[in-house]
Amino acid sequence: MSIQSINSRNQFRGKVREIIEGPVVSEVDVETPFGTVTSVITTRSVKELDLKPGVEVLAVVKATEVSIAKL
């Protein structure tokens, strides 16, 4: 399967670094050139996508809100 086009502009190509699998949801850490992106997805999706450390993926971020805190 390949993605021909997508409307999300925030895309980060990277490789799965680590998966912390839970009974219902799992955390997937993706190492990108810009740092680590962590996604929480269903464990079923991890299995269906056959995600494992080292697999190349595209992390697509679609956010409706971005908060900013003053340091």
PyMOL Python script that loads the backbone (N, CA, C, O; Angstrom):
from pymol import cmd

cmd.read_pdbstr("""\
ATOM      1  N   MET A   1       0.836  -1.172   0.000  1.00  0.00           N
ATOM      2  CA  MET A   1       0.000   0.000   0.000  1.00  0.00           C
ATOM      3  C   MET A   1       0.882   1.237   0.000  1.00  0.00           C
ATOM      4  O   MET A   1       1.896   1.287   0.696  1.00  0.00           O
ATOM      5  N   SER A   2       0.495   2.223  -0.777  1.00  0.00           N
ATOM      6  CA  SER A   2       1.219   3.484  -0.774  1.00  0.00           C
ATOM      7  C   SER A   2       0.224   4.632  -0.714  1.00  0.00           C
ATOM      8  O   SER A   2      -0.901   4.525  -1.204  1.00  0.00           O
ATOM      9  N   ILE A   3       0.650   5.718  -0.115  1.00  0.00           N
ATOM     10  CA  ILE A   3      -0.197   6.908  -0.008  1.00  0.00           C
ATOM     11  C   ILE A   3       0.079   7.769  -1.227  1.00  0.00           C
ATOM     12  O   ILE A   3       1.225   8.141  -1.479  1.00  0.00           O
ATOM     13  N   GLN A   4      -0.966   8.088  -1.987  1.00  0.00           N
ATOM     14  CA  GLN A   4      -0.789   8.930  -3.165  1.00  0.00           C
ATOM     15  C   GLN A   4      -0.869  10.406  -2.816  1.00  0.00           C
ATOM     16  O   GLN A   4      -0.128  11.220  -3.367  1.00  0.00           O
ATOM     17  N   SER A   5      -1.769  10.752  -1.902  1.00  0.00           N
ATOM     18  CA  SER A   5      -1.857  12.135  -1.442  1.00  0.00           C
ATOM     19  C   SER A   5      -2.599  12.172  -0.116  1.00  0.00           C
ATOM     20  O   SER A   5      -3.384  11.282   0.212  1.00  0.00           O
ATOM     21  N   ILE A   6      -2.324  13.231   0.633  1.00  0.00           N
ATOM     22  CA  ILE A   6      -2.969  13.403   1.933  1.00  0.00           C
ATOM     23  C   ILE A   6      -3.048  14.897   2.207  1.00  0.00           C
ATOM     24  O   ILE A   6      -2.161  15.648   1.801  1.00  0.00           O
ATOM     25  N   ASN A   7      -4.106  15.341   2.896  1.00  0.00           N
ATOM     26  CA  ASN A   7      -4.272  16.776   3.103  1.00  0.00           C
ATOM     27  C   ASN A   7      -3.548  17.307   4.335  1.00  0.00           C
ATOM     28  O   ASN A   7      -3.457  18.524   4.502  1.00  0.00           O
ATOM     29  N   SER A   8      -3.037  16.452   5.192  1.00  0.00           N
ATOM     30  CA  SER A   8      -2.308  16.911   6.377  1.00  0.00           C
ATOM     31  C   SER A   8      -0.909  17.381   5.984  1.00  0.00           C
ATOM     32  O   SER A   8      -0.168  16.665   5.311  1.00  0.00           O
ATOM     33  N   ARG A   9      -0.563  18.581   6.408  1.00  0.00           N
ATOM     34  CA  ARG A   9       0.749  19.136   6.055  1.00  0.00           C
ATOM     35  C   ARG A   9       1.835  18.748   7.050  1.00  0.00           C
ATOM     36  O   ARG A   9       3.018  18.751   6.711  1.00  0.00           O
ATOM     37  N   ASN A  10       1.440  18.417   8.271  1.00  0.00           N
ATOM     38  CA  ASN A  10       2.420  18.070   9.293  1.00  0.00           C
ATOM     39  C   ASN A  10       2.733  16.586   9.215  1.00  0.00           C
ATOM     40  O   ASN A  10       2.095  15.765   9.874  1.00  0.00           O
ATOM     41  N   GLN A  11       3.715  16.257   8.406  1.00  0.00           N
ATOM     42  CA  GLN A  11       4.109  14.868   8.189  1.00  0.00           C
ATOM     43  C   GLN A  11       5.588  14.715   8.522  1.00  0.00           C
ATOM     44  O   GLN A  11       6.416  15.547   8.150  1.00  0.00           O
ATOM     45  N   PHE A  12       5.898  13.641   9.225  1.00  0.00           N
ATOM     46  CA  PHE A  12       7.275  13.390   9.625  1.00  0.00           C
ATOM     47  C   PHE A  12       7.650  11.959   9.255  1.00  0.00           C
ATOM     48  O   PHE A  12       7.096  11.006   9.804  1.00  0.00           O
ATOM     49  N   ARG A  13       8.577  11.812   8.338  1.00  0.00           N
ATOM     50  CA  ARG A  13       9.054  10.490   7.956  1.00  0.00           C
ATOM     51  C   ARG A  13      10.073  10.036   8.993  1.00  0.00           C
ATOM     52  O   ARG A  13      10.925  10.815   9.420  1.00  0.00           O
ATOM     53  N   GLY A  14       9.981   8.792   9.387  1.00  0.00           N
ATOM     54  CA  GLY A  14      10.921   8.279  10.371  1.00  0.00           C
ATOM     55  C   GLY A  14      10.831   6.777  10.500  1.00  0.00           C
ATOM     56  O   GLY A  14      10.184   6.096   9.704  1.00  0.00           O
ATOM     57  N   LYS A  15      11.500   6.274  11.532  1.00  0.00           N
ATOM     58  CA  LYS A  15      11.504   4.837  11.798  1.00  0.00           C
ATOM     59  C   LYS A  15      11.002   4.587  13.212  1.00  0.00           C
ATOM     60  O   LYS A  15      11.282   5.348  14.138  1.00  0.00           O
ATOM     61  N   VAL A  16      10.252   3.500  13.351  1.00  0.00           N
ATOM     62  CA  VAL A  16       9.766   3.121  14.675  1.00  0.00           C
ATOM     63  C   VAL A  16      10.979   2.815  15.550  1.00  0.00           C
ATOM     64  O   VAL A  16      11.822   1.991  15.195  1.00  0.00           O
ATOM     65  N   ARG A  17      11.055   3.489  16.694  1.00  0.00           N
ATOM     66  CA  ARG A  17      12.158   3.264  17.617  1.00  0.00           C
ATOM     67  C   ARG A  17      11.764   2.276  18.705  1.00  0.00           C
ATOM     68  O   ARG A  17      12.536   1.386  19.063  1.00  0.00           O
ATOM     69  N   GLU A  18      10.532   2.446  19.236  1.00  0.00           N
ATOM     70  CA  GLU A  18      10.090   1.596  20.339  1.00  0.00           C
ATOM     71  C   GLU A  18       8.573   1.528  20.339  1.00  0.00           C
ATOM     72  O   GLU A  18       7.896   2.481  19.953  1.00  0.00           O
ATOM     73  N   ILE A  19       8.043   0.388  20.777  1.00  0.00           N
ATOM     74  CA  ILE A  19       6.606   0.221  20.951  1.00  0.00           C
ATOM     75  C   ILE A  19       6.368  -0.277  22.369  1.00  0.00           C
ATOM     76  O   ILE A  19       6.914  -1.301  22.780  1.00  0.00           O
ATOM     77  N   ILE A  20       5.554   0.451  23.106  1.00  0.00           N
ATOM     78  CA  ILE A  20       5.147   0.012  24.439  1.00  0.00           C
ATOM     79  C   ILE A  20       3.707  -0.464  24.293  1.00  0.00           C
ATOM     80  O   ILE A  20       2.775   0.336  24.218  1.00  0.00           O
ATOM     81  N   GLU A  21       3.550  -1.778  24.255  1.00  0.00           N
ATOM     82  CA  GLU A  21       2.258  -2.375  23.937  1.00  0.00           C
ATOM     83  C   GLU A  21       1.419  -2.586  25.183  1.00  0.00           C
ATOM     84  O   GLU A  21       1.895  -3.128  26.181  1.00  0.00           O
ATOM     85  N   GLY A  22       0.181  -2.159  25.121  1.00  0.00           N
ATOM     86  CA  GLY A  22      -0.780  -2.395  26.187  1.00  0.00           C
ATOM     87  C   GLY A  22      -1.900  -3.285  25.683  1.00  0.00           C
ATOM     88  O   GLY A  22      -1.934  -3.626  24.500  1.00  0.00           O
ATOM     89  N   PRO A  23      -2.814  -3.666  26.560  1.00  0.00           N
ATOM     90  CA  PRO A  23      -3.888  -4.558  26.132  1.00  0.00           C
ATOM     91  C   PRO A  23      -4.852  -3.917  25.135  1.00  0.00           C
ATOM     92  O   PRO A  23      -5.430  -4.612  24.298  1.00  0.00           O
ATOM     93  N   VAL A  24      -5.030  -2.591  25.220  1.00  0.00           N
ATOM     94  CA  VAL A  24      -5.965  -1.904  24.326  1.00  0.00           C
ATOM     95  C   VAL A  24      -5.264  -0.873  23.455  1.00  0.00           C
ATOM     96  O   VAL A  24      -5.493  -0.824  22.246  1.00  0.00           O
ATOM     97  N   VAL A  25      -4.411  -0.047  24.057  1.00  0.00           N
ATOM     98  CA  VAL A  25      -3.674   0.963  23.304  1.00  0.00           C
ATOM     99  C   VAL A  25      -2.177   0.770  23.496  1.00  0.00           C
ATOM    100  O   VAL A  25      -1.729   0.190  24.485  1.00  0.00           O
ATOM    101  N   SER A  26      -1.417   1.267  22.531  1.00  0.00           N
ATOM    102  CA  SER A  26       0.043   1.163  22.572  1.00  0.00           C
ATOM    103  C   SER A  26       0.653   2.513  22.248  1.00  0.00           C
ATOM    104  O   SER A  26       0.060   3.319  21.530  1.00  0.00           O
ATOM    105  N   GLU A  27       1.854   2.758  22.787  1.00  0.00           N
ATOM    106  CA  GLU A  27       2.627   3.951  22.448  1.00  0.00           C
ATOM    107  C   GLU A  27       3.660   3.559  21.400  1.00  0.00           C
ATOM    108  O   GLU A  27       4.383   2.576  21.563  1.00  0.00           O
ATOM    109  N   VAL A  28       3.722   4.328  20.333  1.00  0.00           N
ATOM    110  CA  VAL A  28       4.684   4.067  19.270  1.00  0.00           C
ATOM    111  C   VAL A  28       5.597   5.282  19.160  1.00  0.00           C
ATOM    112  O   VAL A  28       5.141   6.373  18.820  1.00  0.00           O
ATOM    113  N   ASP A  29       6.885   5.099  19.447  1.00  0.00           N
ATOM    114  CA  ASP A  29       7.866   6.173  19.313  1.00  0.00           C
ATOM    115  C   ASP A  29       8.477   6.098  17.927  1.00  0.00           C
ATOM    116  O   ASP A  29       8.982   5.057  17.508  1.00  0.00           O
ATOM    117  N   VAL A  30       8.422   7.226  17.220  1.00  0.00           N
ATOM    118  CA  VAL A  30       8.977   7.321  15.871  1.00  0.00           C
ATOM    119  C   VAL A  30      10.130   8.311  15.895  1.00  0.00           C
ATOM    120  O   VAL A  30       9.950   9.471  16.266  1.00  0.00           O
ATOM    121  N   GLU A  31      11.303   7.860  15.506  1.00  0.00           N
ATOM    122  CA  GLU A  31      12.484   8.727  15.455  1.00  0.00           C
ATOM    123  C   GLU A  31      12.500   9.416  14.096  1.00  0.00           C
ATOM    124  O   GLU A  31      12.566   8.759  13.057  1.00  0.00           O
ATOM    125  N   THR A  32      12.439  10.763  14.112  1.00  0.00           N
ATOM    126  CA  THR A  32      12.459  11.564  12.889  1.00  0.00           C
ATOM    127  C   THR A  32      13.702  12.449  12.903  1.00  0.00           C
ATOM    128  O   THR A  32      14.370  12.550  13.932  1.00  0.00           O
ATOM    129  N   PRO A  33      14.022  13.086  11.788  1.00  0.00           N
ATOM    130  CA  PRO A  33      15.154  14.021  11.786  1.00  0.00           C
ATOM    131  C   PRO A  33      14.943  15.204  12.736  1.00  0.00           C
ATOM    132  O   PRO A  33      15.899  15.889  13.098  1.00  0.00           O
ATOM    133  N   PHE A  34      13.698  15.441  13.136  1.00  0.00           N
ATOM    134  CA  PHE A  34      13.374  16.575  13.996  1.00  0.00           C
ATOM    135  C   PHE A  34      13.204  16.183  15.453  1.00  0.00           C
ATOM    136  O   PHE A  34      12.920  17.040  16.290  1.00  0.00           O
ATOM    137  N   GLY A  35      13.369  14.911  15.772  1.00  0.00           N
ATOM    138  CA  GLY A  35      13.185  14.424  17.124  1.00  0.00           C
ATOM    139  C   GLY A  35      12.197  13.268  17.150  1.00  0.00           C
ATOM    140  O   GLY A  35      11.800  12.747  16.108  1.00  0.00           O
ATOM    141  N   THR A  36      11.812  12.878  18.350  1.00  0.00           N
ATOM    142  CA  THR A  36      10.917  11.740  18.515  1.00  0.00           C
ATOM    143  C   THR A  36       9.469  12.200  18.549  1.00  0.00           C
ATOM    144  O   THR A  36       9.122  13.153  19.247  1.00  0.00           O
ATOM    145  N   VAL A  37       8.632  11.513  17.787  1.00  0.00           N
ATOM    146  CA  VAL A  37       7.191  11.730  17.795  1.00  0.00           C
ATOM    147  C   VAL A  37       6.573  10.479  18.414  1.00  0.00           C
ATOM    148  O   VAL A  37       6.892   9.362  18.007  1.00  0.00           O
ATOM    149  N   THR A  38       5.691  10.664  19.396  1.00  0.00           N
ATOM    150  CA  THR A  38       5.032   9.532  20.032  1.00  0.00           C
ATOM    151  C   THR A  38       3.558   9.539  19.670  1.00  0.00           C
ATOM    152  O   THR A  38       2.881  10.560  19.792  1.00  0.00           O
ATOM    153  N   SER A  39       3.075   8.407  19.230  1.00  0.00           N
ATOM    154  CA  SER A  39       1.674   8.247  18.878  1.00  0.00           C
ATOM    155  C   SER A  39       1.050   7.186  19.769  1.00  0.00           C
ATOM    156  O   SER A  39       1.656   6.147  20.032  1.00  0.00           O
ATOM    157  N   VAL A  40      -0.159   7.452  20.228  1.00  0.00           N
ATOM    158  CA  VAL A  40      -0.915   6.461  20.991  1.00  0.00           C
ATOM    159  C   VAL A  40      -2.007   5.944  20.053  1.00  0.00           C
ATOM    160  O   VAL A  40      -2.924   6.677  19.684  1.00  0.00           O
ATOM    161  N   ILE A  41      -1.890   4.671  19.676  1.00  0.00           N
ATOM    162  CA  ILE A  41      -2.852   4.054  18.765  1.00  0.00           C
ATOM    163  C   ILE A  41      -3.308   2.726  19.363  1.00  0.00           C
ATOM    164  O   ILE A  41      -2.722   2.235  20.328  1.00  0.00           O
ATOM    165  N   THR A  42      -4.342   2.161  18.791  1.00  0.00           N
ATOM    166  CA  THR A  42      -4.823   0.895  19.317  1.00  0.00           C
ATOM    167  C   THR A  42      -3.784  -0.201  19.074  1.00  0.00           C
ATOM    168  O   THR A  42      -3.053  -0.181  18.084  1.00  0.00           O
ATOM    169  N   THR A  43      -3.741  -1.138  19.985  1.00  0.00           N
ATOM    170  CA  THR A  43      -2.836  -2.278  19.842  1.00  0.00           C
ATOM    171  C   THR A  43      -3.223  -3.083  18.605  1.00  0.00           C
ATOM    172  O   THR A  43      -2.364  -3.656  17.934  1.00  0.00           O
ATOM    173  N   ARG A  44      -4.508  -3.123  18.312  1.00  0.00           N
ATOM    174  CA  ARG A  44      -4.971  -3.800  17.090  1.00  0.00           C
ATOM    175  C   ARG A  44      -4.337  -3.169  15.847  1.00  0.00           C
ATOM    176  O   ARG A  44      -3.923  -3.884  14.934  1.00  0.00           O
ATOM    177  N   SER A  45      -4.260  -1.836  15.806  1.00  0.00           N
ATOM    178  CA  SER A  45      -3.639  -1.153  14.663  1.00  0.00           C
ATOM    179  C   SER A  45      -2.156  -1.467  14.569  1.00  0.00           C
ATOM    180  O   SER A  45      -1.626  -1.624  13.469  1.00  0.00           O
ATOM    181  N   VAL A  46      -1.474  -1.562  15.715  1.00  0.00           N
ATOM    182  CA  VAL A  46      -0.052  -1.929  15.711  1.00  0.00           C
ATOM    183  C   VAL A  46       0.122  -3.278  15.029  1.00  0.00           C
ATOM    184  O   VAL A  46       1.028  -3.462  14.216  1.00  0.00           O
ATOM    185  N   LYS A  47      -0.751  -4.218  15.367  1.00  0.00           N
ATOM    186  CA  LYS A  47      -0.659  -5.565  14.784  1.00  0.00           C
ATOM    187  C   LYS A  47      -1.037  -5.562  13.304  1.00  0.00           C
ATOM    188  O   LYS A  47      -0.360  -6.192  12.492  1.00  0.00           O
ATOM    189  N   GLU A  48      -2.119  -4.853  12.945  1.00  0.00           N
ATOM    190  CA  GLU A  48      -2.563  -4.814  11.546  1.00  0.00           C
ATOM    191  C   GLU A  48      -1.542  -4.137  10.642  1.00  0.00           C
ATOM    192  O   GLU A  48      -1.376  -4.532   9.488  1.00  0.00           O
ATOM    193  N   LEU A  49      -0.851  -3.111  11.161  1.00  0.00           N
ATOM    194  CA  LEU A  49       0.182  -2.422  10.380  1.00  0.00           C
ATOM    195  C   LEU A  49       1.525  -3.144  10.441  1.00  0.00           C
ATOM    196  O   LEU A  49       2.477  -2.768   9.757  1.00  0.00           O
ATOM    197  N   ASP A  50       1.589  -4.188  11.272  1.00  0.00           N
ATOM    198  CA  ASP A  50       2.815  -4.972  11.466  1.00  0.00           C
ATOM    199  C   ASP A  50       3.986  -4.064  11.855  1.00  0.00           C
ATOM    200  O   ASP A  50       5.082  -4.168  11.304  1.00  0.00           O
ATOM    201  N   LEU A  51       3.727  -3.171  12.818  1.00  0.00           N
ATOM    202  CA  LEU A  51       4.753  -2.234  13.260  1.00  0.00           C
ATOM    203  C   LEU A  51       5.734  -2.933  14.187  1.00  0.00           C
ATOM    204  O   LEU A  51       5.355  -3.694  15.077  1.00  0.00           O
ATOM    205  N   LYS A  52       7.009  -2.648  13.949  1.00  0.00           N
ATOM    206  CA  LYS A  52       8.104  -3.187  14.749  1.00  0.00           C
ATOM    207  C   LYS A  52       9.227  -2.153  14.722  1.00  0.00           C
ATOM    208  O   LYS A  52       9.282  -1.338  13.801  1.00  0.00           O
ATOM    209  N   PRO A  53      10.119  -2.167  15.705  1.00  0.00           N
ATOM    210  CA  PRO A  53      11.263  -1.257  15.652  1.00  0.00           C
ATOM    211  C   PRO A  53      12.025  -1.413  14.336  1.00  0.00           C
ATOM    212  O   PRO A  53      12.278  -2.524  13.868  1.00  0.00           O
ATOM    213  N   GLY A  54      12.383  -0.263  13.753  1.00  0.00           N
ATOM    214  CA  GLY A  54      13.127  -0.252  12.498  1.00  0.00           C
ATOM    215  C   GLY A  54      12.272  -0.072  11.264  1.00  0.00           C
ATOM    216  O   GLY A  54      12.794   0.225  10.189  1.00  0.00           O
ATOM    217  N   VAL A  55      10.944  -0.249  11.397  1.00  0.00           N
ATOM    218  CA  VAL A  55      10.052  -0.098  10.253  1.00  0.00           C
ATOM    219  C   VAL A  55       9.904   1.383   9.916  1.00  0.00           C
ATOM    220  O   VAL A  55       9.689   2.204  10.808  1.00  0.00           O
ATOM    221  N   GLU A  56      10.019   1.728   8.630  1.00  0.00           N
ATOM    222  CA  GLU A  56       9.861   3.108   8.193  1.00  0.00           C
ATOM    223  C   GLU A  56       8.381   3.457   8.130  1.00  0.00           C
ATOM    224  O   GLU A  56       7.578   2.705   7.578  1.00  0.00           O
ATOM    225  N   VAL A  57       8.028   4.611   8.704  1.00  0.00           N
ATOM    226  CA  VAL A  57       6.635   5.041   8.761  1.00  0.00           C
ATOM    227  C   VAL A  57       6.548   6.537   8.465  1.00  0.00           C
ATOM    228  O   VAL A  57       7.556   7.239   8.387  1.00  0.00           O
ATOM    229  N   LEU A  58       5.326   6.991   8.305  1.00  0.00           N
ATOM    230  CA  LEU A  58       5.042   8.413   8.152  1.00  0.00           C
ATOM    231  C   LEU A  58       4.123   8.806   9.300  1.00  0.00           C
ATOM    232  O   LEU A  58       2.993   8.325   9.387  1.00  0.00           O
ATOM    233  N   ALA A  59       4.601   9.674  10.177  1.00  0.00           N
ATOM    234  CA  ALA A  59       3.781  10.169  11.279  1.00  0.00           C
ATOM    235  C   ALA A  59       3.037  11.393  10.763  1.00  0.00           C
ATOM    236  O   ALA A  59       3.656  12.378  10.361  1.00  0.00           O
ATOM    237  N   VAL A  60       1.720  11.332  10.776  1.00  0.00           N
ATOM    238  CA  VAL A  60       0.884  12.414  10.276  1.00  0.00           C
ATOM    239  C   VAL A  60       0.185  13.051  11.464  1.00  0.00           C
ATOM    240  O   VAL A  60      -0.550  12.384  12.192  1.00  0.00           O
ATOM    241  N   VAL A  61       0.415  14.347  11.658  1.00  0.00           N
ATOM    242  CA  VAL A  61      -0.133  15.060  12.810  1.00  0.00           C
ATOM    243  C   VAL A  61      -1.264  15.960  12.330  1.00  0.00           C
ATOM    244  O   VAL A  61      -1.068  16.818  11.469  1.00  0.00           O
ATOM    245  N   LYS A  62      -2.434  15.758  12.888  1.00  0.00           N
ATOM    246  CA  LYS A  62      -3.590  16.591  12.568  1.00  0.00           C
ATOM    247  C   LYS A  62      -4.128  17.115  13.894  1.00  0.00           C
ATOM    248  O   LYS A  62      -4.806  16.391  14.623  1.00  0.00           O
ATOM    249  N   ALA A  63      -3.831  18.350  14.199  1.00  0.00           N
ATOM    250  CA  ALA A  63      -4.218  18.906  15.495  1.00  0.00           C
ATOM    251  C   ALA A  63      -5.210  20.048  15.302  1.00  0.00           C
ATOM    252  O   ALA A  63      -5.102  20.833  14.360  1.00  0.00           O
ATOM    253  N   THR A  64      -6.162  20.125  16.199  1.00  0.00           N
ATOM    254  CA  THR A  64      -7.116  21.220  16.165  1.00  0.00           C
ATOM    255  C   THR A  64      -6.741  22.323  17.158  1.00  0.00           C
ATOM    256  O   THR A  64      -7.315  23.412  17.140  1.00  0.00           O
ATOM    257  N   GLU A  65      -5.774  22.023  18.020  1.00  0.00           N
ATOM    258  CA  GLU A  65      -5.362  22.997  19.021  1.00  0.00           C
ATOM    259  C   GLU A  65      -3.900  22.835  19.351  1.00  0.00           C
ATOM    260  O   GLU A  65      -3.409  21.715  19.497  1.00  0.00           O
ATOM    261  N   VAL A  66      -3.206  23.939  19.469  1.00  0.00           N
ATOM    262  CA  VAL A  66      -1.820  23.943  19.902  1.00  0.00           C
ATOM    263  C   VAL A  66      -1.715  24.924  21.054  1.00  0.00           C
ATOM    264  O   VAL A  66      -2.048  26.100  20.903  1.00  0.00           O
ATOM    265  N   SER A  67      -1.254  24.449  22.207  1.00  0.00           N
ATOM    266  CA  SER A  67      -1.106  25.317  23.386  1.00  0.00           C
ATOM    267  C   SER A  67       0.327  25.799  23.472  1.00  0.00           C
ATOM    268  O   SER A  67       1.258  25.095  23.079  1.00  0.00           O
ATOM    269  N   ILE A  68       0.497  27.014  23.992  1.00  0.00           N
ATOM    270  CA  ILE A  68       1.818  27.589  24.157  1.00  0.00           C
ATOM    271  C   ILE A  68       1.955  28.053  25.599  1.00  0.00           C
ATOM    272  O   ILE A  68       1.053  28.697  26.135  1.00  0.00           O
ATOM    273  N   ALA A  69       3.083  27.727  26.231  1.00  0.00           N
ATOM    274  CA  ALA A  69       3.356  28.159  27.587  1.00  0.00           C
ATOM    275  C   ALA A  69       4.598  29.044  27.573  1.00  0.00           C
ATOM    276  O   ALA A  69       5.587  28.717  26.917  1.00  0.00           O
ATOM    277  N   LYS A  70       4.551  30.141  28.278  1.00  0.00           N
ATOM    278  CA  LYS A  70       5.684  31.040  28.368  1.00  0.00           C
ATOM    279  C   LYS A  70       6.694  30.484  29.356  1.00  0.00           C
ATOM    280  O   LYS A  70       6.319  30.075  30.455  1.00  0.00           O
ATOM    281  N   LEU A  71       7.958  30.461  28.989  1.00  0.00           N
ATOM    282  CA  LEU A  71       9.022  29.942  29.846  1.00  0.00           C
ATOM    283  C   LEU A  71       9.662  31.076  30.626  1.00  0.00           C
ATOM    284  O   LEU A  71      10.583  30.844  31.408  1.00  0.00           O
TER     285      LEU A  71
END
""", "prot")
cmd.dss("prot")
cmd.show_as("cartoon", "prot")
cmd.util.cbc("prot")
cmd.orient("prot")
